[in-house]
Amino acid sequence: MPEVRYWNDLSARQELLEKGRKALNRIKEQLSPEQGVVAIEPDSGDHFVGATLGKANDAARERYPDRWLYFRRLDDPRAEMVLPTW
């Protein structure tokens, strides 16, 4: 089960968003500027790209079940969120 504190604590969720943004900046050169969604494990920087949020999640869940990840659309920097894999 993923950590519950991210559901309940807005500041903890915001910290995780910031970690995800920093991880994205480190790997940005590896990503092609195509459409799709990237899922990033904020601590390791491991990332998974899918055509949709669900496909990016499916790829990430195999390695990181029940872990909170940073998700962002590649074509829209405003479309970002942290979610546990499902």
Residue, then its C-alpha position, 0 to 999 in steps of 0.5 A: m500500500p502506498e504511503v498515506r501521508y501524501w493523500n493527507d498532507l498537501s505540503a508532503r505532496q508539494e515536496l514530492l512534486e518538486k522532487g519529480r520536477k527536479a528528476l524530470n530536469r535531470i532526464k529531459e534530454q533523454l526524452s523525445p518531445e513527443q506526445g505522451v505521459v512520463a512517469i518518474e520515480p522521484d528518488s531514482g529518476d527511473h522513468f517510463v513513457g506511455a501514450t496515456l497516463g494509464k500506459a505510463n502507470d502500467a509500465a511503472r507499476e511493474r517495477y514500482p508497485d504501490r509507490w508514489l510517482y510523478f506523472r507529466r504530459l510531455d506536451d504540456p508542462r502544466a499537466e502534472m501530478v503525483l499519484p501512487t501506481w495503481 
